[in-house]
């Protein structure tokens, strides 16, 4: 099962684009929240998504926009890259390079205008995984 997590930083922001991208990517279960991305902020929906996951599930987290707009270094960036790395490791364990390539394809199709940069971020996080840096 594909599991999606969408987050925006403020109550004024809209989750529709992330929700639509996750649905198009085939996510059967979505978790959403409007919470700050500051380090130390509690994220109940994110914790619920992690608790919901079973070993055979694949998590597709829509945080790439936050990475693009956020700081290029520091704890938040390390946390995002670490999360992407763990997701890649889980997908590789379940389906090897074919699973990783499928996820990369979904990232590219979700937002064609940003695909090149987003794929570079994911591939960087997945360096050394089978099919991750291809």
C-alpha positions in Angstrom: 0.0 0.0 0.0 1.2 3.5 -0.8 0.8 5.8 2.2 1.0 9.6 1.7 1.8 12.4 4.1 1.2 16.1 3.2 2.1 19.1 5.3 1.9 22.8 5.0 3.4 25.2 7.5 0.5 27.5 8.3 -3.3 27.3 8.6 -3.6 29.8 5.7 -1.9 27.4 3.3 -3.7 24.8 1.2 -3.0 21.1 1.0 -4.9 20.5 -2.3 -1.8 20.3 -4.6 0.0 17.8 -2.3 -3.2 15.8 -1.8 -3.8 15.6 -5.5 -0.2 14.6 -6.3 -0.3 11.9 -3.6 -3.7 10.6 -4.9 -2.3 10.6 -8.5 0.7 8.7 -7.3 -1.6 6.0 -6.0 -1.6 6.6 -2.3 -4.5 4.7 -0.7 -4.2 6.3 2.7 -3.3 10.0 3.3 -2.2 11.8 6.5 -2.4 15.6 6.5 -1.5 18.4 8.8 -0.9 22.1 9.0 2.1 22.4 11.3 5.3 24.4 11.4 8.5 22.7 10.0 10.6 24.1 12.8 12.8 21.6 14.6 11.2 20.1 17.7 7.6 20.8 16.4 5.3 17.9 17.2 3.6 16.5 14.2 0.8 14.2 15.2 -0.3 13.3 11.6 3.3 12.3 10.7 3.6 10.2 13.9 0.2 8.6 13.0 1.4 7.8 9.5 4.6 6.2 10.8 2.5 4.2 13.3 0.1 3.1 10.5 2.8 1.8 8.2 3.4 -2.0 8.0 6.7 -3.4 6.6 5.1 -4.0 3.2 3.8 -0.5 2.9 5.7 2.3 1.0 5.6 5.8 2.3 5.6 8.7 -0.2 6.0 11.9 1.7 5.3 15.2 0.0 8.0 17.2 1.6 10.0 18.1 -1.5 8.4 21.5 -1.8 9.4 22.3 1.8 12.9 21.2 1.0 13.1 23.4 -2.1 11.8 26.5 -0.2 13.6 25.8 3.1 17.1 26.2 4.3 19.7 24.3 2.4 21.5 23.2 5.6 20.8 22.6 9.2 18.6 20.2 11.2 15.5 20.5 9.1 17.3 19.6 5.9 19.1 16.7 7.6 15.8 15.4 8.9 14.2 15.6 5.4 17.2 13.8 3.8 17.2 11.2 6.5 13.5 10.5 6.1 13.9 10.2 2.3 16.9 7.8 2.8 14.8 5.6 5.2 11.9 5.5 2.7 14.4 4.5 -0.1 15.9 1.8 2.1 12.4 0.4 2.9 11.4 0.4 -0.8 14.7 -1.2 -1.8 14.2 -3.9 0.8 10.7 -4.6 -0.5 11.2 -4.4 -4.2 14.8 -3.6 -5.0 15.8 -1.3 -7.8 12.4 -1.7 -9.6 10.6 -0.3 -6.5 13.0 2.7 -6.4 12.6 3.4 -10.1 8.8 3.3 -9.7 9.0 5.9 -6.9 11.3 8.1 -9.0 8.8 7.8 -11.9 6.0 8.9 -9.6 7.9 11.9 -8.3 8.6 13.0 -11.9 5.0 12.6 -13.0 3.6 14.3 -9.9 4.9 17.7 -10.9 6.7 17.8 -14.3 7.8 21.4 -13.9 9.8 20.6 -10.8 10.7 17.0 -11.6 14.4 17.6 -12.4 15.3 19.3 -9.1 13.1 17.0 -7.1 14.6 13.9 -8.7 18.1 15.2 -7.9 17.1 15.6 -4.2 15.7 12.1 -4.0 18.7 10.6 -5.9 21.1 12.4 -3.6 19.4 10.9 -0.5 19.3 7.5 -2.2 23.0 7.4 -3.3 24.3 3.8 -2.9 20.8 2.2 -2.8 20.1 -0.2 -5.8 18.6 1.9 -8.5 18.5 5.0 -6.2 21.2 7.1 -7.9 20.6 5.8 -11.4 
